[in-house]
Amino acid sequence: MENVCEKLTLLNYETDFCSTGKPPWPLLSLTYFAIPSPTNNQNEQFFYFTSLTAWLLGKAGRNFPAPQQFDDPNATCTNILTELKALGFATPSYAPAKLKQGFGEAVCGVLEGLTDLVFERSGYKFQKPAYKEEPEIQVEVVDEDDPSLGTAAGGADPTKIDDNVEADDGDVEEEAYITQATPTKPSATAGPAGRSADDAGGAGDDDTLIASNIDPEAWRQEVERVAPQLRVTTVADAKDWRSHIEQTHQYYKSIGASFPETKTALEKVAFGVEDSVEKLATWEKYINHQFENLTSEYRAAREQLATVQEKYNINAEKLAEKTNELARISEQLEAVKTTMEERGETISDTSPLVKIKQAIKTLRAELQQMEVRIGVVGHTLMSKTIKTKQQSAAASPGDDEDSDVVL
């Protein structure tokens, strides 16, 4: 918290933040967020923390509206932790309810982290302090054996301190304020300066300097009036061992005062409990004796039930095994059925036969076309051969009689 106060002072929070409040925010003390509020006003302390956090988030570059005094504290704490996570802070190990109390380690940690982030974002750097060079002090060394240095006047050594100093008494000082001192007359042996011979050592009569003309009764009345306002009330720390000892003594006294009555009441309760326990034991023995036959029958029935239950468990295990085996066989049967259906569909399918017939028809048509082409080609070749024969016969007529025409 002390570091937070110093860093906020460097950020000029007195003028930039405190003056924005209506009424203006008070300046922070070194323990404001470290301990609970002395006036037990936790709401005001939490509102100060949330407003200061919103101002620091704004300085860090986040648009976080300042929460109102009567907003939901749980929602406000959750929003603050969300903004801190968005700024890059690690997820805290404490719950958001720790911030709701308005003081403690979590609150101071959030404020210190935000101030450090603001300094980092603004480029502010802390430097080492520069100390001014102090001029060297020249010390004269005095020789103690120098005969020119004598002792002080009167033969006393100035380096020695007189130990014969009387302590002032508080009662004498108080009486000096409430009684009127009468000035002493100069002695007959007074010197030219108007002092007595006893004052030659330098100790004068100073009673006239502290004499007062105030009425003692009026002084006492004023003291009684002002005394209650001057009392300092200190709040006892819960961890103080003295307060623990005082509380222990108080508890010991209260326990000692209430112990006799409590002991008598407890003895009566113990006597009543013992009597009730004896009666219950007697009734239990009587009931066990009266219902002994039923108890034996019940035991036999329980044993028979245990036997039947064991058989049931064994049969249940066998049934589970058979059920698993049935499920496995059913899966295999389904697989076989699926295979058979696929094969049946393949066998009953006539589409390949239809395709073969269509292919045969196509081949026959192509064969007919090929035969026609072959006939045309044969006729053309025969015509060519006849023409060739005729031409050769016309060229040699004698040979036509001996030549045979082969068609």
Buried (B, 14 or more C-beta within 10 A) or exposed (E): BEEBBEBBEEBEBBEEBBEEEEEEBEEBEEEBBBBBBEEEEBEEBBBBBBBBBBBBBBBBEBEBEBBEEEEEBEEBBBBBBEBBEEBEBEEBEEEBEBBBBBBBEBBBBBBBBBBEBBBEEEEEEEEEEEEEEEEEEEEEEEEEEEEEEEEEEEEEEEEEEEEEEEEEEEEEEEEBEBEEBEEEEBEEEBEEEEBBEEBEEEEEBEEEEEBEEEEEEEEEEEEEEEEEEEEEEEEEEEEEEEEEEEEEEEEEEEEEEEEEEEEEEEEEEEEEEEEEEEEEEEEEEEEEEEEEEEEEEEEEEEEEEEEEEEEEEEEEEEEEEEEEEEEEEEEEEEEEEEEEEEEEEEEEEEEEEEEEEEEEEEEEEEEEEEEEEEEEEEEEEEEEEEEEBEEEBEEEEEEEEEEEEEE
